[in-house]
Amino acid sequence: MQDIPVDKLFGHFQNLPSPINLLSLSSDHNDLEEDMSTLEETKAAYNYLDNTILPTEIESVTKLLGSKKAPGPDKIRNEMIKAGI
């Protein structure tokens, strides 16, 4: 999907032959720019979720798993995971 610049999108709606209140559209445009800025900041904050999971991270987390716990819906017990690592 292609990203459309906000200014181009705003210009498109300005040129439509309809009784749109341009002052209202302009304030909506400013709100949209603020929302997009917030979205970009949020994406940057959660960007670490796209990092590769390292084998050492898996090993350290599996050590934290409790033993003798009931399995989940996948029927895999923690002991099975620990034995496989």
N, C-alpha and C positions, 0 to 999 in steps of 0.2 A: 504494500500500500504506500502511496506517495504522500509525503507530508506537504501540506499547502501552507505557505506563509500567511500569517494572520492578516498582514496588510492587504494581500491579494484577495483574501476572503472578504475582508471588510469592504474593499473597493467593489467587489462583485455585488454585494448587497446594496451598496450606495447607488449603483447604476440600475437597479431593478425598477421598473415603472410601477411603483406602488406608493401608497400614502404612508410610508414608514416615517416615523418621527426620527430624524437624523440625530437630534441631540440625545435622545434615548439610546439610539444605536451606538453613538460615540461613547456614552458612559458604559454600555454593555461591553464595548470593545476594550475599554480600559480594565473592566473587571475580568474579562477573558485573558488579557495579558498578565494580570496579577495571578490568576489561577494557573496559567501555563508556567509562570515563574515558580510558583509553589510546587507544581508537579515536577519540574526539573530538579528542584532541591530535594524533593522526596525520593526521586529516582536515584540521585547521587548518594543519598543517605543509605539506601538499601542495595546499592550496587554490589556490595560485598557478597550478597547472596548468589551472585553469578560465578563466584570463584570456584575453582576446582577443589573437591574434597580430597584431602591428602590421606594416605593410609595411616599415618601417625595419628591423625584426628579420629579416625574410626577406632583405632586401637585404644586410645585414651577414653573414648566414650563407652566402649564396650566394657571396660574395666569398672565403670560406674553402675552397670546393670546389676540389679539385685538378683540373687539366686532364689530358687523355690517360689517363684511367682507364677501365677496363672498365665497361660499363653493368651494372646489376643485372638482376634478373629482369623488370623492367618495360621493359627495353631503352632507357631514357632515359639519355643520356650527360650528364655534368656540363656540357659545352659547350652542350648544348641548353637546359639550365635557365638558365645564365648569359646566353645570348642572348635568352631570353624575359623576363628581368627588366630 
